[in-house]
Amino acid sequence: MKLKTTKEIAELIETLVKNRKMNVKQMLLECGVNRNVVTALKAGQMPSADKLAKIAKYLDVTVEYLTGLNDEPISPNSEKDSKEYEFNARDRKDIARRLDKMIEEFDSNEALMFDGEPVDDETRELLKISFENTIKWAKLMAKEKYNPRKNKKPE
């Protein structure tokens, strides 16, 4: 798998939107994202992880698929996708803290290479999005696994 450039991400989004017989402006309006996101992608600017996640969710694909980190458009746990961003304030704070720590460790190594090349800003942002999604999925799996009410019998 090869990380997609921002232009390739924009082209993939446009293709997915066309397959739904919609236009990009309509899709961005319906998923609540600034209509300039696709234009910015074409210009080499990566949107925030939140915006990319909204677009992916609206198009029924994963962020990893949009960015080239995964070849499968739907995650094996697609029934969990609707729960993906249902975190309480404590969970969001924990996710942010873990993400900051990962990014700090990632940034502290100046000799870091990705696929034999120095990591550029675009790749760094894609990896940050991937880290954030990984932390969120891990949090969801832990919540499901260790939910004390899960095995409780109804009264």
Backbone bond lengths (Angstrom), bond angles and torsions (degrees), N, CA, C in turn:
res aa  C-N    CA-C-N  psi(-1)  N-CA   C-N-CA  omega(-1)  CA-C   N-CA-C  phi
1 M - - - 1.440 - - 1.521 109.68 -
2 K 1.308 113.86 141.89 1.454 120.02 179.94 1.521 108.70 -124.54
3 L 1.325 115.77 133.24 1.458 119.67 177.67 1.521 109.95 -60.60
4 K 1.310 116.07 136.94 1.457 121.13 179.07 1.525 109.53 -81.75
5 T 1.309 114.84 149.92 1.459 119.71 172.55 1.525 107.75 -76.55
6 T 1.312 116.45 166.68 1.461 119.43 179.09 1.529 110.45 -61.60
7 K 1.311 117.20 -35.91 1.474 120.61 178.74 1.533 110.07 -64.87
8 E 1.326 116.79 -41.65 1.471 120.18 178.12 1.534 111.18 -65.38
9 I 1.331 116.83 -35.91 1.464 120.53 177.14 1.522 109.47 -64.30
10 A 1.335 116.72 -44.35 1.464 121.13 179.01 1.527 110.72 -60.84
11 E 1.325 116.74 -42.89 1.472 120.59 179.29 1.525 111.25 -64.44
12 L 1.329 117.19 -40.25 1.456 120.78 178.35 1.531 110.75 -64.60
13 I 1.317 116.79 -43.01 1.471 120.68 177.79 1.530 109.63 -59.79
14 E 1.319 116.68 -46.02 1.468 120.22 179.48 1.523 111.37 -61.17
15 T 1.315 117.11 -40.72 1.470 120.94 178.55 1.525 110.75 -64.10
16 L 1.326 116.79 -46.05 1.474 120.62 179.79 1.526 111.03 -62.47
17 V 1.330 116.34 -37.63 1.467 120.38 178.77 1.530 110.14 -67.79
18 K 1.328 117.11 -43.76 1.471 120.60 178.46 1.521 111.34 -61.81
19 N 1.337 116.80 -37.41 1.469 120.41 178.27 1.522 111.41 -62.68
20 R 1.320 116.94 -25.22 1.473 121.73 178.16 1.527 111.41 -90.22
21 K 1.342 115.35 4.93 1.462 121.78 -178.70 1.533 111.95 56.74
22 M 1.321 114.39 46.77 1.460 122.29 178.16 1.518 107.64 -127.09
23 N 1.329 115.81 179.74 1.456 119.12 169.45 1.525 108.42 -117.78
24 V 1.311 115.94 161.27 1.467 121.73 -173.46 1.525 111.05 -62.50
25 K 1.328 117.59 -42.64 1.464 120.38 -179.34 1.527 110.92 -59.89
26 Q 1.320 116.20 -43.20 1.467 120.98 179.30 1.529 110.64 -62.58
27 M 1.335 116.46 -45.07 1.461 120.79 -179.61 1.526 111.04 -61.54
28 L 1.333 116.89 -46.32 1.462 120.80 -178.65 1.528 111.33 -64.38
29 L 1.331 116.32 -38.09 1.460 120.53 177.66 1.531 110.29 -64.18
30 E 1.328 117.00 -45.27 1.456 121.55 -177.79 1.524 113.15 -68.37
31 C 1.335 117.67 -31.14 1.465 118.02 179.56 1.529 111.86 -94.79
32 G 1.330 116.91 4.28 1.461 120.83 172.89 1.510 115.19 73.91
33 V 1.319 116.59 35.20 1.462 121.25 -179.16 1.531 108.52 -118.10
34 N 1.315 116.33 143.58 1.459 122.41 178.43 1.522 110.06 -51.55
35 R 1.308 116.34 134.79 1.464 120.12 -174.64 1.527 114.02 -70.08
36 N 1.323 117.33 -8.28 1.459 120.61 179.36 1.531 113.21 -89.68
37 V 1.329 117.88 2.13 1.468 120.88 -175.90 1.523 111.62 -60.69
38 V 1.328 117.59 -46.13 1.469 120.30 -177.96 1.519 110.20 -66.77
39 T 1.325 117.56 -39.82 1.464 121.25 176.60 1.524 110.34 -61.52
40 A 1.329 116.20 -43.05 1.467 120.38 178.70 1.527 110.78 -63.64
41 L 1.334 116.86 -40.03 1.464 120.14 177.34 1.525 110.79 -59.63
42 K 1.308 116.32 -44.43 1.467 120.51 179.39 1.522 111.40 -62.46
43 A 1.341 115.83 -29.79 1.463 120.95 179.78 1.528 112.31 -85.43
44 G 1.338 117.45 0.44 1.457 120.66 176.47 1.509 115.12 96.32
45 Q 1.330 117.92 9.68 1.464 121.02 179.97 1.524 109.49 -100.63
46 M 1.315 115.61 128.97 1.467 121.10 179.91 1.523 109.34 -88.06
47 P 1.346 117.77 129.00 1.468 119.18 176.71 1.517 110.69 -72.34
48 S 1.314 116.13 171.81 1.455 120.40 177.84 1.524 109.84 -65.55
49 A 1.309 115.69 159.53 1.467 120.98 178.57 1.516 110.68 -59.90
50 D 1.326 117.12 -36.12 1.455 121.84 -179.43 1.528 110.94 -63.80
51 K 1.325 117.31 -45.60 1.473 121.11 -179.72 1.521 110.56 -65.05
52 L 1.317 116.79 -44.13 1.458 120.22 179.50 1.524 110.54 -64.10
53 A 1.316 116.85 -37.44 1.468 120.81 178.04 1.520 111.36 -66.00
54 K 1.332 117.77 -39.17 1.467 120.99 177.82 1.524 110.84 -63.28
55 I 1.323 116.34 -42.98 1.464 120.54 179.36 1.524 109.99 -64.08
56 A 1.337 116.62 -46.93 1.463 121.14 -179.57 1.526 110.75 -60.08
57 K 1.316 116.22 -45.36 1.464 120.32 -179.68 1.525 110.74 -62.37
58 Y 1.320 116.87 -42.88 1.458 121.03 179.35 1.531 111.21 -62.25
59 L 1.332 116.18 -38.80 1.466 121.17 -178.01 1.531 112.92 -86.74
60 D 1.333 116.93 4.38 1.470 122.93 179.51 1.524 113.17 59.46
61 V 1.326 115.93 40.35 1.462 121.44 174.73 1.524 107.57 -132.01
62 T 1.309 116.20 171.89 1.459 120.19 177.71 1.533 109.66 -94.42
63 V 1.315 116.14 158.13 1.465 121.11 175.30 1.530 109.09 -62.37
64 E 1.325 115.96 -36.92 1.459 120.27 179.75 1.526 111.11 -61.54
65 Y 1.329 117.31 -35.38 1.465 121.09 176.83 1.527 110.42 -67.76
66 L 1.324 116.69 -44.04 1.468 120.02 179.71 1.522 111.58 -61.71
67 T 1.322 116.71 -38.20 1.466 120.27 -174.99 1.530 114.14 -89.64
68 G 1.330 116.65 -7.08 1.458 120.14 178.41 1.508 114.21 92.48
69 L 1.323 117.84 6.33 1.462 120.53 179.54 1.527 112.16 -80.01
70 N 1.325 116.43 -13.07 1.458 121.39 -179.55 1.523 107.88 -146.76
71 D 1.335 116.31 138.42 1.461 120.38 179.99 1.518 112.75 -84.92
72 E 1.325 116.93 -14.26 1.459 121.38 -178.94 1.526 109.96 -92.13
73 P 1.344 117.56 124.89 1.468 119.12 -178.75 1.526 114.30 -68.65
74 I 1.327 117.00 -28.97 1.462 121.36 -178.20 1.514 108.47 -112.20
75 S 1.317 115.29 135.55 1.458 118.89 179.42 1.524 109.98 -73.97
76 P 1.327 118.29 153.76 1.457 120.16 177.85 1.523 112.09 -62.12
77 N 1.311 117.46 -19.42 1.458 121.85 179.81 1.524 110.36 -107.97
78 S 1.336 117.59 41.22 1.459 120.78 -172.61 1.518 113.10 -59.57
79 E 1.337 118.69 -26.47 1.464 119.38 177.52 1.521 111.03 -66.75
80 K 1.330 117.85 -18.26 1.465 121.86 178.96 1.523 111.52 -86.28
81 D 1.346 117.78 -12.64 1.454 120.73 -174.85 1.522 113.00 -55.53
82 S 1.326 117.79 -37.17 1.457 119.35 -178.15 1.521 111.19 -66.59
83 K 1.317 118.16 -22.83 1.462 122.04 179.69 1.528 112.06 -90.03
84 E 1.322 117.20 -7.26 1.455 120.85 -168.46 1.522 114.23 -53.51
85 Y 1.308 117.93 -39.20 1.450 118.92 -174.87 1.527 112.46 -110.07
86 E 1.320 117.15 19.97 1.455 121.13 177.46 1.533 109.45 -93.44
87 F 1.319 115.30 73.54 1.446 120.80 179.50 1.517 108.98 -113.45
88 N 1.333 115.97 145.86 1.457 118.76 175.61 1.537 108.57 -80.35
89 A 1.327 115.86 175.31 1.472 120.65 -176.15 1.529 111.79 -59.16
90 R 1.328 116.63 -39.71 1.465 120.73 179.52 1.528 111.02 -63.44
91 D 1.347 116.40 -42.10 1.464 120.82 178.48 1.525 110.77 -63.58
92 R 1.339 116.50 -45.12 1.467 120.07 -179.33 1.529 110.98 -61.58
93 K 1.340 116.18 -39.55 1.465 120.65 178.88 1.533 110.29 -65.49
94 D 1.336 116.46 -41.92 1.462 121.44 178.89 1.532 110.59 -64.38
95 I 1.327 117.07 -43.29 1.472 121.50 178.76 1.519 109.70 -62.09
96 A 1.331 117.20 -45.73 1.466 121.09 -179.92 1.525 111.26 -62.06
97 R 1.342 116.25 -41.79 1.465 120.31 179.92 1.532 110.72 -63.73
98 R 1.329 116.00 -44.85 1.469 119.38 179.76 1.525 111.39 -65.63
99 L 1.335 116.30 -40.36 1.460 119.87 178.84 1.526 110.44 -64.01
100 D 1.330 117.15 -44.30 1.465 120.55 178.34 1.521 111.16 -59.18
101 K 1.333 116.47 -41.29 1.464 120.30 179.94 1.532 110.52 -65.11
102 M 1.329 116.90 -42.78 1.467 120.33 179.30 1.528 110.75 -63.85
103 I 1.318 116.82 -43.88 1.466 121.00 -179.57 1.524 110.57 -66.12
104 E 1.324 117.20 -39.35 1.465 121.43 177.81 1.532 110.32 -60.91
105 E 1.337 116.37 -45.21 1.462 120.09 178.33 1.525 110.52 -65.65
106 F 1.311 115.79 -39.59 1.455 121.95 179.47 1.529 110.57 -63.12
107 D 1.332 116.70 -45.19 1.466 121.81 -178.48 1.519 113.42 -73.33
108 S 1.336 118.02 -23.11 1.461 120.67 -175.94 1.529 112.90 -72.53
109 N 1.303 117.66 -15.97 1.454 121.44 -178.42 1.526 109.18 -100.84
110 E 1.328 116.67 98.44 1.459 120.80 -176.67 1.520 112.96 -69.69
111 A 1.299 117.54 -22.80 1.461 120.58 -177.97 1.522 111.84 -88.57
112 L 1.327 118.02 10.26 1.455 121.53 -177.46 1.521 110.94 -64.62
113 M 1.311 114.81 131.62 1.457 121.47 179.11 1.515 108.38 -122.79
114 F 1.310 116.19 149.78 1.456 121.67 176.07 1.507 107.14 -130.66
115 D 1.319 116.82 120.13 1.459 122.64 -179.20 1.533 110.66 57.95
116 G 1.348 116.10 36.31 1.459 121.57 176.33 1.518 115.50 80.89
117 E 1.317 117.31 1.30 1.458 122.00 -178.31 1.528 109.70 -122.29
118 P 1.337 116.94 151.87 1.472 118.32 173.99 1.528 109.50 -60.97
119 V 1.312 116.66 147.67 1.463 121.23 -177.86 1.525 109.01 -77.02
120 D 1.345 116.20 121.28 1.466 119.92 176.56 1.529 109.62 -90.37
121 D 1.314 115.88 174.32 1.471 120.59 -176.23 1.526 112.26 -61.79
122 E 1.308 117.07 -38.66 1.468 120.85 -179.95 1.528 111.06 -63.86
123 T 1.325 116.47 -46.67 1.463 120.91 178.88 1.523 110.17 -64.95
124 R 1.312 116.79 -39.49 1.467 121.80 178.70 1.535 109.40 -59.35
125 E 1.340 117.99 -43.52 1.462 121.54 -179.91 1.533 110.85 -67.53
126 L 1.322 116.98 -39.18 1.473 120.14 176.89 1.525 110.96 -63.50
127 L 1.321 116.55 -41.20 1.458 120.00 178.04 1.524 110.73 -66.51
128 K 1.322 117.32 -37.21 1.463 120.73 177.49 1.530 109.97 -61.90
129 I 1.322 117.20 -43.41 1.467 121.40 177.75 1.521 110.00 -61.08
130 S 1.317 115.71 -43.55 1.461 120.14 179.45 1.531 111.31 -64.12
131 F 1.333 116.51 -43.84 1.477 120.56 177.43 1.524 110.26 -58.20
132 E 1.338 115.89 -46.40 1.465 120.27 -178.43 1.527 110.95 -60.81
133 N 1.314 117.26 -45.29 1.464 120.14 179.25 1.518 111.76 -65.39
134 T 1.317 117.01 -37.50 1.463 120.71 177.94 1.524 110.66 -63.13
135 I 1.330 116.65 -43.89 1.469 120.50 178.95 1.525 109.92 -63.15
136 K 1.339 116.48 -41.92 1.472 119.98 -179.97 1.524 111.07 -63.35
137 W 1.329 117.21 -44.66 1.470 119.79 179.41 1.524 110.82 -63.80
138 A 1.319 116.44 -40.89 1.468 119.58 178.29 1.525 110.53 -62.11
139 K 1.327 116.30 -40.98 1.465 120.95 178.41 1.533 110.27 -63.07
140 L 1.331 117.15 -43.56 1.466 120.28 178.93 1.526 111.98 -63.35
141 M 1.326 116.03 -44.42 1.467 119.39 -179.70 1.518 110.54 -63.57
142 A 1.327 117.05 -39.81 1.461 120.34 178.48 1.525 110.34 -65.73
143 K 1.333 117.10 -39.86 1.466 120.28 179.05 1.533 110.47 -62.07
144 E 1.330 116.45 -42.63 1.459 119.52 179.88 1.522 111.60 -68.58
145 K 1.305 115.73 -41.45 1.457 120.12 -176.67 1.517 112.43 -69.06
146 Y 1.322 116.60 -39.20 1.457 120.27 -174.00 1.524 113.59 -108.64
147 N 1.310 117.21 24.40 1.463 121.38 178.11 1.524 108.83 -73.36
148 P 1.323 118.78 114.79 1.470 120.44 -176.86 1.529 112.85 -67.59
149 R 1.336 117.97 -21.65 1.464 120.33 179.84 1.524 112.63 -87.28
150 K 1.315 117.43 -9.43 1.454 122.58 -175.49 1.528 112.08 -57.20
151 N 1.320 117.60 -45.08 1.459 121.73 -174.60 1.527 113.21 -98.45
152 K 1.313 115.95 6.22 1.450 119.93 -179.06 1.531 109.64 -74.76
153 K 1.322 116.94 133.09 1.462 121.39 -179.04 1.533 109.70 -78.19
154 P 1.344 115.84 140.07 1.455 118.15 177.23 1.526 110.41 -67.11
155 E 1.318 116.82 146.34 1.464 120.75 -177.42 1.506 111.90 -91.86
